[in-house]
Amino acid sequence: MEVCALPLSPSQRSKLISSGYTKISSLLSVSPIDLARDISVSHNEAVEILNVANQSGRFDKSDPKQWIVSGAQTAWDILYEEDFAPHITTSCGDLDNILGGGINCKEVTEIGGVPGIGKTQLGIQLAVNVQIPIDCGGLGGKAIYIDTEGSFMVERVFQIAKSCVEDIMENHNFQHTDFQACKEKLQPNSFLANIFYFRICSYTEQIAVINYLEKFISEHKDVKIVIIDSVTFHFRQDFDDMALRTRVLSGMALKLMKLAKKFSLAVILLNQVTTKFTEGSFQLTLALGDSWSHACTNRVILYWNGNERYAYIEKSPSLRSASAPYSVTSKGIRDATSHCKRTRMM
């Protein structure tokens, strides 16, 4: 079967054919990384092209017995996607390790912890790191940052972006010509220009923006991460009817899950903490109650352990429970160093 018969966009078919991929069989053994390099597309786009090719290669559409209801996937397809799913680095090696390589796309990840533990810092770091070029091991994407608390500081974003550029230039092996071209392209200002910022002042605005995201992302297909900082704030302030709040939050969570799957992007929900009376004593727990804990794919709790910050994977269908130290430095999130002692989250 010819590549020109695949249900791809004209530009994708043209790139494939001009790069020598004329038969579907030629795509069945190539990796997403190699394909992305050969036809100059993003890793995610390469994965999508290979998925289409694999489906067409396995099933002859001329034979009605082999037709599949639209939308169905085999377990093998899902495993293949997970094996090659792109990740967004946190800039902390230990944290990336317990996360299976970083924050996974197509998933909703909740990150919560006490004030001052570094939730916003991690959110900003991810908004910057998602823009690391594909040639340097990143996604080359853009970010949406939804700020409900007013904690987004553009000066801090610039500082983290500048450090990210310095790390790329220092650690990546460039040819001389590539180095000059990359140096001109990788500027902190360009990182800031690729973060779409929404300031939210009420829960109704928050719901409206989330309802608008599908249209916005359809028009900005390079968006690879959505960060809400925090998902909790207005729902703790403005709601008296808890049953209504639960229904509204459930609807919002379903929309975010759909966005993550449909556009192959990561959704990060930063959450606050509250106290919960358990076994005769008050303990710190993430806000919005037990029902909300089912709204995310992964749940990561940030806490103090002595003088060090730690991240703990409390819930994940694919990652084992594990802890890793990290630190917040002038450059952003990095490998662990000691800091002043704070409240420890249990």
N, C-alpha and C positions, 0 to 999 in steps of 0.2 A: 504494500500500500504506500502511496506517495505522501510526502509531507504536506503537499499542497491541498490534500483532502482533509487534513486535520481541522477541527473547529477552533482555529486560532485567529487572532487578528491578522490582517494583511501584512502589517509591519513585522510581526513575529515570524510569519511564514517566509517573508522576504529575507529576513536575517538568517534564518535556518538554511535556506536554499543557497544563499550567497556564501555561506560558510561551509558548504559541502554536505549538509544534512538533507539529502533529497529523499531518502527512504526512511520510513518509521523504524525499520530494523536498525538503522544507524544510531538511533536515539536510545535504544533499549539497554545499551551497555555503558553509556556515558554518565558521569557523575554530575550533579547540579553545579558543583564548583567549576568543573571544566566547561560545561555548557555556558554558564554565565560569562566566563572569560572569553570563550570563542565567539559568542554573538553579542557581547557587550550589553548584557541585561543584568538586573539585580538577581541575587540568589533566590529570592522568593519567586520571581517570575520564571526563573529556570526550573524550579521545583514544579510549578504549575504546568509548564510546557511538558515536562517529563511525565507528569501524572496523566495528562491528556494522551500523550503518545503511548504510555503503558496500557491505558484503557483500550485504545484503538488497536493496539498490537495484540491484545489478548482476545478481543471479541470482534468477530467479523460481522459488521452491521448488515451485510446482505443476507445473513441467516437469522430469521425471526426467532429461532429457538435460543439464540444467544443474547437476545435483547435483555437489557436490565432496566428496571424502573428508574427514571431520572432521580439522581440524588443518592442512590445506594452506593455503599463502599464495602469492600471486603476487609476483613481483619488484616490481611497482608498489606493492603493499601495503607491502612492506618499506621501499621508498624513502619512501613517505608517512610511515610511522612514524618513520623516521630524521629526516626533515625537521622533524617536530613533536615529537621526543623531548625531554623536559624535561632540563635540566642543573642541576647544583648548583654555584654559584659557589665559588671558592676564596678570594675576597676579594683576589686579585691579578690585575689586569687583563691583564698580559702572560701569566701562566700560563693564565688562562681562554682567551685568544686561541689559543694553540697547542693547547689541548684542545678547540677548536671551540665554546667557550661555557661550558666548565666540565666537571665530571665527569658523564659520560653515564649515565642510568639504563638498565637492562636489560643492563648490561655488568659484567664483573669487571675491575677495574683494580688492578694491583700497583704499589706505590710503595716503592722501596728506596733505601738510602743509608747512609753512614757514621754512627756515633754522633754526636749533636749537630747533625745537619744540619736537623732539624725535622720528622721523620716523624710523631711523636706530636702535635706542634703542628698539623700539617696535618690529621691525623685528627680532632682535637678541633674544629678550625675547620669541617670538613665536617659534623660531628655537630650543630654549632650552626646553620650556614648552611642546612641542609636544612629548618629550621623557619621560615625567612623566609616571611611570609604570601604567598599567591598574588597578592593585590592589589599587593604590592610587588615582584613579579617572582620570587618563590620558589616552593617546592613545598608549603609548609605541612604538612610531614610530620614524622615522628618518627625517631629513630635507635636502632640497637642497637650498643653498643660492647662488644666482647669483648677483655678485657685479659689477656694471658698473661704479661706482664712486671712488672705492678704499677706502670706508668708513668703511669697515669691519675690526674691530680690535680684534685680537684673544685674547689679554689680557682682553678686556672687556667681551668677550664671556665666558672666564674662570671665571671671577668675578661673572657674572650673573648665570652661572651654579653652582658655589659654593653656592651661596645664595639660589638657587632653591633646592639643596640637603638639605641644613640646614632647609628650610621650610618644606620639606617632612618629615624629621626625627622628627621635632618638633611637627607637627600638625597631623600626622597620628598615629593611635593607633596600635602599633605592639605588638605581642607576643614576649617574650624575644628571642626565637630562630629566629623568623622572623626578629627581629630588627638587630641581628648580621649579618644575611644573607643579608639583605637589605643594611646595612651599608657597607659591603664589595663590593656589586654590584654597589651601587650608589656613584660613584666618579666623580668629575668634568671632569677628563680626558676622561671618557667614553662618556660624553655628547659631548665633542669636536670631538671625533672619529665618532660620528653619524651625523655630519653635513658635507654634501658634498658641497665643495666650488668651484665655477667657477668665475674666474676673467675675465671680458669682457672689451675689449679695443676698440671696434668699433661696429656699428650697424650690420655689416655683421656677426661678431662673435656672437652677441646676437641672431640673427635669426637662425644661425647654431646650437647654443646650444639648443634653444627652439625646433627646429626640431629633435634634438637628444634625448630630454627628454623622449619621449615615450619608446624608446628602453632602456634607462638607468633605468627608473622606472620599466619596465618589469623585469629587472634583479635585482632590489633592491625593492622588493615588500613592504618593511617596510616603505618606504617613505610616509609621510602623510602630508607634507607641502612643497610648492615651494615658495620661496621669491625672488622677483626681486627688487633690490635696486640700482638705481631706473630704472623704465621702460622707463623713459623720456630721460635720459642724452644724449645718442648718437644720438637720433632722433631730438634733438634740435640743436646739434652741426653740424651734417654732411649733413643735407638735405636742398636742395634749392627747389626741386620740391615738393610742398605741396600735389598735387594730388597723386603722387607716394607714398609719405609718408603715406597718409591716407590708400591707398590700402595695403601697407606692414603691417601697424599697425593692420588693420582689419584682415588680414590673421593670424597674430601672436595671436591676441585676440581669434580667433576661435580655434586655436590649444590649447591654455591654457584652454579654456572652456571645450574642449573635454577631456583633461587630468584630469581636476577636476572631471568630471562625470565618466570617465572610471575607474579611480583608487581610487575613493572616497577620494580624498585629497583636502586640502585647497590651493588655489593659492592667494598669497598676492602680490599686485603690489604697490610699494611705488612710489609716484609721487611728482614732484616739483610744484612750483607755478609760475605764470606769471601775467602780468597786462592785464586787458581788459577794453576798453573804453565803459562804459555803462551809459546811462542817464546823459551825460554831464560830467562824471568824470571817473578817472581810479580806478579800483578795483582789488584786488587780486583774482585770480581764479586758478584752477588746470590746468596744462599745457596739451598740445596736442589737445586742441579745443573741441568743443561741440560734434563732431562725436565720439570722443574717450570715452565720458562719457557713451556711450551705450555698451562699451566693457566689463563692469564688472557687477556682480550681485549686489554687495553692494558698496557704496561709503561712506567713512568716512573721514571727514575733521578735522584735528587737528589745534587748534588755541589758541591764548592767550586771556584770559579774565581777565584783571587786572593783578594780580600776579600769576594766576593759569593757568595751561594748561587744555584745554577742548577738548573733542572729540565729534563731531556732526555727526549723521547719516543723510546724505543728500539724499541718494537714497537706497531703498531696497524694493523688492517685498513682503517681509514678516515681516519686522521690521518697527515700527513707527518712525518718525523723533524724535530724542531726543538727549540731550546733557548730558555728564558726565565728571566730573573733574578727572584728573589723575596726577601723578607726576613721574619724572625720578629721582631715587635715586641711591646711590652707589650699591644697591642690584638689580636695574633694574626698571621696571615699577611697580608702587605700587599705593595705594590709595592716594588721593590728599594731598599735603602740599604746602605752599606758596613758590614761587621762585621769582627771580628778574623779573621785568616787561620787556616784549618784544613787538614786533610788533603784533598787533591783526589782525587776518585774518577774513574778512567779508564773 
